[in-house]
Amino acid sequence: MPGGFAPRFAIEAGFLILLGVGAGVADLRPAVIVALLAGGWVLVSLFELAVWRAQGRPAARAVAPPPPEPEVGWQVEPEQDQPEDAYPLRMDVGSTHTEEVEAYTRISSGETGRPKDEPPDERGE
């Protein structure tokens, strides 16, 4: 880093110290010394800002994207598409009732093999 930070810091700190000592030797009031040092600090800050803005910043480098992470776990096979007319959702069955539809409905309705004349139990089955 050309010029460096350390020599510039030493010069700025020496300036503020000499400013404070000079104000004390000049037998100024404490409020004036504080105001004088605050003004000196503002000058040093403006100088630092000017140096910071004058420094060239390196352009951002293009970085290659990281390699993809390896897959963890079992290989998942893609689902095979089932035709739309696969059982049990058949499109060719309309609103007509057939014995196949009735049998499927009876199985799906949760019949427990209870005789038809027996009343339902407490759960309503």
C-alpha positions in Angstrom: 0.0 0.0 0.0 1.9 3.1 -1.2 1.9 5.9 1.3 0.6 3.6 4.0 -1.7 4.3 6.9 0.9 4.6 9.7 2.8 7.7 8.6 -0.5 9.5 7.8 -1.9 8.6 11.2 1.3 9.8 13.0 1.1 13.1 11.2 -2.6 13.6 12.0 -2.2 12.6 15.6 0.8 14.9 15.9 -1.2 17.8 14.4 -4.0 17.3 17.0 -1.6 17.0 19.9 0.3 20.1 18.9 -2.9 22.0 18.4 -4.0 21.1 22.0 -0.6 21.9 23.5 -0.4 25.2 21.5 -3.9 26.2 22.7 -2.9 25.3 26.3 0.3 27.3 26.1 -1.7 30.3 24.7 -3.6 30.2 27.9 -7.0 30.0 26.2 -10.2 29.2 28.1 -11.2 25.4 28.2 -14.3 25.9 26.1 -12.2 27.5 23.4 -9.6 24.7 23.5 -12.4 22.1 23.1 -13.8 24.0 20.2 -10.4 24.4 18.6 -9.6 20.7 18.9 -13.1 19.8 17.6 -12.3 22.0 14.5 -9.0 20.2 14.1 -10.7 16.9 14.3 -13.1 17.9 11.6 -10.2 19.0 9.4 -8.4 15.7 9.9 -11.7 13.8 9.1 -12.2 15.8 5.9 -8.6 15.0 5.0 -9.1 11.3 5.6 -12.3 11.4 3.5 -10.4 13.0 0.6 -7.7 10.4 0.8 -10.2 7.6 1.0 -12.1 8.8 -2.0 -8.9 9.4 -4.1 -7.7 5.8 -3.6 -8.5 3.5 -6.5 -10.5 0.5 -5.6 -9.9 -2.7 -7.4 -12.7 -3.9 -9.7 -14.6 -6.8 -8.6 -13.3 -10.0 -10.0 -15.5 -12.5 -11.8 -15.7 -15.6 -9.7 -16.7 -18.9 -11.1 -19.8 -20.4 -9.5 -19.1 -23.2 -7.0 -19.4 -26.7 -8.3 -22.8 -28.4 -7.6 -23.1 -30.2 -4.4 -23.1 -34.0 -4.6 -26.5 -35.5 -4.1 -27.0 -37.2 -0.7 -29.2 -40.2 -0.2 -30.9 -42.7 -2.4 -31.5 -42.1 -6.1 -35.1 -41.3 -6.7 -36.6 -42.7 -9.8 -39.0 -40.4 -11.6 -42.7 -41.4 -11.4 -44.0 -43.1 -14.4 -47.0 -41.5 -15.8 -50.2 -43.5 -15.4 -52.8 -43.3 -18.1 -55.8 -41.2 -17.2 -58.1 -44.2 -17.5 -56.2 -46.2 -14.8 -58.2 -47.9 -12.1 -59.9 -46.6 -9.8 -60.5 -43.3 -11.5 -62.1 -44.3 -14.8 -63.3 -41.7 -17.1 -65.5 -44.1 -19.2 -67.9 -44.7 -16.2 -70.6 -42.2 -16.3 -73.6 -41.6 -14.0 -75.0 -45.0 -14.7 -74.8 -47.5 -11.9 -73.3 -50.8 -12.7 -72.5 -53.8 -10.5 -68.8 -53.0 -10.7 -69.5 -49.5 -9.4 -71.7 -50.7 -6.6 -69.1 -53.3 -5.6 -66.4 -50.7 -5.5 -68.6 -48.3 -3.6 -69.4 -51.0 -1.0 -65.7 -51.7 -0.5 -64.8 -48.1 -0.2 -67.7 -47.2 2.1 -66.1 -49.1 5.0 -68.7 -51.9 5.4 -67.6 -54.2 8.2 -69.6 -57.2 7.3 -72.4 -56.3 9.7 -75.8 -57.8 8.7 -78.1 -55.2 7.1 -80.9 -55.7 9.7 -78.6 -55.0 12.7 -78.7 -51.3 13.9 -75.6 -49.2 13.7 -73.3 -49.1 16.7 -72.6 -46.0 18.8 -70.2 -44.4 16.3 -72.8 -44.5 13.6 -71.4 -47.3 11.5 
